[in-house]
Amino acid sequence: AGSKVVFTIDMLNRTQWVNIDGAPETFTIRAHTAMRNKNVGLGIYLYRDVLGPTNTQGMMGTYAYRIYMGSSSLAFGLQFGLSYFDFNWAAMNLKDEDYLFDPQDIRRVTPDANFGIYYQSNRMFFGVSSKQLLQNDFGYAVKDGKSSFSKLTRHFYLMGGLAMPLDDKIIFRPSMMAKYTPNAPLQIDLNASVLFGDVFWVGASYRSAKAISFMTEFKISDRLKLGYSYDMYLNELQPFNYGSHEIRLGFEFPLYESRMRTPRYF
């Protein structure tokens, strides 16, 4: 929050595994800004995740405190909010209809919290973060006299990247992100993009879960950016879907200054 100094709004829509019924769909809106005291950043994050009969929606408030060290900064951020989970049994397509099968819909509101540390300079960034810190229960079942719970398991992220000028108007930006969740494989994304004249960039990404992404973003005006990415899968899902599509719309409005003092490449 506040890393770009200006007031920033990002809207993102992701449609995954096109041609597979019940595939994930995600829509998010986030807005954040540095305050007049630039050590403090505030933001809000709204999201909606749909996967088959499940629908998860949430709202998170963000607070960041930034320590400036010349042209670089070290920020500590905290998010806290609520997550609403809805399981709609009516959306299930049963292979063999069972008239005795009449479960109740599951609806649950759960508090949630995230934390992160982010270092940024004109030429590099580095961050570590964790989501779902509270690990609250959102599901409950009893089978053979034994109780079981579904938890919001903690996720851990590590990321970093560089901005390497190739000439006055071309910037090469390699980056990586590692994602870890207990009892799941480690996932690593290796990314590379090229920024042309601070107007548009194009890049590609390789994900260790056997997927390749192609990405681009255009700076339509000083206040408006439009981005698109396409994921192509190299695993067993490849014959059954047409990939994943993601569209991003970004707005930037200066609140306290007419423009940023230094270019931001991330």
C-alpha positions as CSV (number, residue, x, y, z in Angstrom):
1,A,0.0,0.0,0.0
2,G,1.4,3.4,-1.0
3,S,4.4,1.9,-2.9
4,K,3.6,4.0,-6.0
5,V,3.0,7.2,-4.0
6,V,0.0,8.1,-6.2
7,F,-3.6,6.9,-5.5
8,T,-3.8,3.5,-7.4
9,I,-6.9,1.5,-8.4
10,D,-6.5,-2.0,-9.9
11,M,-9.3,-4.2,-11.3
12,L,-8.5,-7.7,-12.3
13,N,-10.6,-10.4,-13.8
14,R,-9.3,-14.0,-14.3
15,T,-11.0,-16.8,-16.2
16,Q,-9.2,-20.1,-15.7
17,W,-9.2,-23.4,-17.6
18,V,-11.6,-22.2,-20.3
19,N,-13.9,-25.0,-21.6
20,I,-14.0,-26.9,-18.2
21,D,-17.3,-26.6,-16.4
22,G,-17.0,-25.1,-12.9
23,A,-13.5,-23.8,-13.5
24,P,-12.2,-21.0,-11.2
25,E,-13.1,-17.4,-11.9
26,T,-11.6,-14.5,-9.9
27,F,-12.5,-10.8,-9.8
28,T,-10.5,-8.4,-7.5
29,I,-10.5,-4.7,-6.9
30,R,-7.8,-3.0,-4.8
31,A,-7.2,0.7,-4.1
32,H,-4.3,2.1,-2.1
33,T,-2.3,5.3,-1.6
34,A,0.5,6.9,0.3
35,M,-0.9,9.5,2.8
36,R,0.4,13.1,3.1
37,N,2.8,11.5,5.6
38,K,4.4,9.3,3.0
39,N,5.6,6.8,5.7
40,V,2.0,5.6,5.9
41,G,0.1,3.8,3.2
42,L,-3.6,2.8,3.3
43,G,-5.7,0.6,1.1
44,I,-8.7,-1.7,0.6
45,Y,-8.9,-5.0,-1.2
46,L,-12.1,-6.7,-2.4
47,Y,-12.3,-10.1,-4.1
48,R,-14.7,-12.8,-5.4
49,D,-13.5,-16.4,-6.1
50,V,-15.9,-18.9,-7.7
51,L,-15.0,-22.5,-8.1
52,G,-17.7,-24.9,-9.1
53,P,-20.4,-24.7,-6.3
54,T,-18.2,-22.6,-4.0
55,N,-18.2,-18.8,-3.8
56,T,-15.7,-17.0,-1.6
57,Q,-15.9,-13.2,-1.2
58,G,-13.9,-10.9,1.1
59,M,-12.9,-7.4,2.0
60,M,-9.5,-6.5,3.5
61,G,-8.2,-3.3,4.9
62,T,-4.5,-2.6,4.5
63,Y,-2.1,-0.5,6.6
64,A,1.6,-0.1,5.6
65,Y,4.4,1.7,7.4
66,R,7.4,2.7,5.2
67,I,10.9,3.6,6.2
68,Y,12.7,5.6,3.6
69,M,16.5,5.2,3.0
70,G,17.5,7.6,0.3
71,S,15.9,6.4,-2.9
72,S,14.9,3.0,-1.4
73,S,12.3,2.1,1.2
74,L,11.4,-0.8,3.5
75,A,7.7,-1.3,4.2
76,F,5.8,-3.5,6.7
77,G,2.2,-4.2,5.8
78,L,-0.8,-5.7,7.6
79,Q,-4.2,-6.7,6.2
80,F,-7.2,-7.6,8.2
81,G,-10.8,-8.3,7.1
82,L,-13.6,-10.8,6.6
83,S,-14.1,-13.7,4.2
84,Y,-17.5,-15.1,3.3
85,F,-17.7,-18.7,2.1
86,D,-20.8,-20.1,0.4
87,F,-21.3,-23.7,-0.8
88,N,-24.4,-24.1,-3.0
89,W,-25.4,-27.8,-3.3
90,A,-28.0,-26.9,-5.9
91,A,-25.1,-26.2,-8.3
92,M,-23.9,-29.8,-8.1
93,N,-24.7,-32.0,-11.1
94,L,-25.2,-35.5,-9.6
95,K,-24.4,-38.4,-12.0
96,D,-27.2,-40.5,-10.3
97,E,-29.9,-38.5,-8.7
98,D,-30.4,-39.4,-5.0
99,Y,-33.6,-38.3,-3.4
100,L,-32.3,-39.0,0.1
101,F,-29.3,-36.7,-0.5
102,D,-30.5,-33.3,0.9
103,P,-27.6,-31.5,2.5
104,Q,-27.8,-27.9,3.7
105,D,-26.0,-25.1,2.0
106,I,-22.8,-24.0,3.9
107,R,-22.4,-20.3,4.6
108,R,-19.6,-19.0,6.9
109,V,-18.1,-15.6,7.7
110,T,-14.5,-15.9,8.8
111,P,-12.0,-13.2,10.0
112,D,-8.7,-13.2,8.2
113,A,-5.3,-11.5,8.3
114,N,-2.2,-11.2,6.1
115,F,1.3,-9.7,6.7
116,G,4.2,-8.7,4.5
117,I,7.6,-7.0,4.3
118,Y,8.6,-5.2,1.1
119,Y,11.9,-3.6,0.1
120,Q,11.9,-1.4,-3.0
121,S,14.4,0.8,-4.8
122,N,14.5,2.3,-8.4
123,R,16.2,-0.8,-9.7
124,M,15.0,-3.8,-7.5
125,F,12.4,-5.1,-5.2
126,F,12.2,-8.0,-2.6
127,G,9.3,-9.2,-0.5
128,V,8.2,-11.9,1.9
129,S,4.6,-12.3,3.0
130,S,2.1,-14.7,4.5
131,K,-1.7,-15.0,4.0
132,Q,-4.4,-16.5,6.2
133,L,-2.4,-16.0,9.3
134,L,-5.3,-16.9,11.7
135,Q,-6.0,-20.3,10.1
136,N,-9.6,-20.1,11.1
137,D,-12.0,-23.0,10.5
138,F,-14.6,-22.5,7.7
139,G,-16.0,-26.0,7.4
140,Y,-17.1,-28.7,9.9
141,A,-18.2,-32.3,9.4
142,V,-18.8,-35.4,11.5
143,K,-18.2,-38.9,10.1
144,D,-18.2,-42.2,12.1
145,G,-18.4,-40.1,15.3
146,K,-15.3,-38.2,14.5
147,S,-15.2,-34.4,13.9
148,S,-13.2,-32.8,11.1
149,F,-12.5,-29.2,10.2
150,S,-11.6,-27.3,7.1
151,K,-9.1,-24.6,7.8
152,L,-7.8,-21.6,5.9
153,T,-4.2,-22.8,5.7
154,R,-1.4,-20.3,5.8
155,H,0.3,-19.5,2.5
156,F,3.9,-18.2,2.2
157,Y,5.4,-16.1,-0.6
158,L,8.9,-15.0,-1.5
159,M,9.5,-12.6,-4.4
160,G,12.1,-10.4,-6.0
161,G,13.1,-8.7,-9.2
162,L,15.4,-6.3,-11.0
163,A,15.1,-3.5,-13.5
164,M,18.1,-3.5,-15.9
165,P,18.4,-0.7,-18.5
166,L,19.4,-1.9,-21.9
167,D,19.4,1.7,-23.3
168,D,17.7,5.0,-22.6
169,K,14.2,3.7,-23.4
170,I,14.3,-0.1,-22.9
171,I,14.3,-1.8,-19.5
172,F,14.7,-5.5,-18.9
173,R,12.8,-6.8,-15.8
174,P,13.6,-10.4,-14.6
175,S,11.7,-11.5,-11.5
176,M,10.7,-14.6,-9.5
177,M,8.1,-15.7,-7.0
178,A,8.0,-18.8,-4.8
179,K,4.8,-20.0,-3.2
180,Y,4.5,-22.5,-0.4
181,T,1.6,-24.1,1.4
182,P,2.0,-26.9,3.9
183,N,1.2,-30.4,2.4
184,A,1.4,-29.0,-1.1
185,P,4.3,-28.8,-3.6
186,L,6.5,-25.7,-3.7
187,Q,5.6,-23.6,-6.8
188,I,8.1,-21.2,-8.4
189,D,7.3,-18.6,-11.1
190,L,10.2,-17.3,-13.3
191,N,9.3,-14.1,-15.1
192,A,10.9,-11.8,-17.7
193,S,9.6,-8.7,-19.3
194,V,10.8,-5.8,-21.4
195,L,9.6,-2.3,-20.9
196,F,9.6,0.0,-23.9
197,G,9.7,3.8,-23.4
198,D,7.6,3.6,-20.2
199,V,4.6,3.1,-22.6
200,F,4.1,-0.7,-22.9
201,W,5.8,-3.9,-21.8
202,V,5.7,-7.5,-22.9
203,G,6.9,-10.6,-21.1
204,A,6.6,-14.3,-20.4
205,S,6.6,-16.5,-17.3
206,Y,7.3,-20.2,-16.6
207,R,5.5,-21.8,-13.6
208,S,7.0,-25.0,-12.1
209,A,3.5,-26.5,-12.1
210,K,4.0,-26.8,-15.8
211,A,2.4,-23.7,-17.3
212,I,3.7,-20.8,-19.5
213,S,2.2,-17.3,-19.4
214,F,2.4,-14.5,-21.9
215,M,1.8,-11.0,-20.6
216,T,1.6,-7.4,-21.9
217,E,0.4,-4.0,-20.6
218,F,-0.2,-0.7,-22.3
219,K,0.0,2.7,-20.8
220,I,-3.0,4.3,-22.5
221,S,-2.6,7.6,-20.7
222,D,-0.8,9.0,-17.6
223,R,-3.7,7.7,-15.5
224,L,-4.8,4.6,-17.3
225,K,-3.2,1.2,-18.0
226,L,-4.6,-1.9,-19.6
227,G,-3.0,-5.4,-19.2
228,Y,-3.6,-8.9,-20.5
229,S,-2.1,-12.3,-19.8
230,Y,-2.7,-15.8,-21.2
231,D,-1.7,-19.1,-19.5
232,M,-1.0,-22.2,-21.5
233,Y,-0.7,-25.5,-19.6
234,L,1.8,-28.2,-20.2
235,N,0.4,-30.8,-17.9
236,E,-2.5,-33.3,-18.1
237,L,-5.1,-30.5,-18.3
238,Q,-3.8,-29.2,-21.6
239,P,-6.1,-31.3,-24.0
240,F,-9.2,-30.3,-22.1
241,N,-9.1,-26.5,-21.8
242,Y,-8.2,-23.4,-23.9
243,G,-5.9,-21.9,-21.3
244,S,-6.6,-19.0,-18.8
245,H,-7.2,-15.4,-19.5
246,E,-6.6,-12.4,-17.3
247,I,-7.4,-8.7,-17.9
248,R,-6.2,-5.9,-15.7
249,L,-7.3,-2.3,-15.7
250,G,-5.3,0.2,-13.6
251,F,-5.8,3.8,-12.7
252,E,-3.3,6.2,-11.1
253,F,-4.3,9.6,-9.7
254,P,-1.8,12.0,-7.9
255,L,-3.3,13.2,-4.6
256,Y,-0.5,15.2,-3.1
257,E,2.0,15.6,-5.9
258,S,1.6,16.3,-9.7
259,R,3.8,13.4,-10.5
260,M,6.2,10.8,-9.0
261,R,9.7,12.0,-8.3
262,T,11.4,8.9,-9.7
263,P,10.3,6.3,-12.3
264,R,8.6,3.1,-10.9
265,Y,9.4,0.0,-12.9
266,F,7.4,-2.4,-10.7
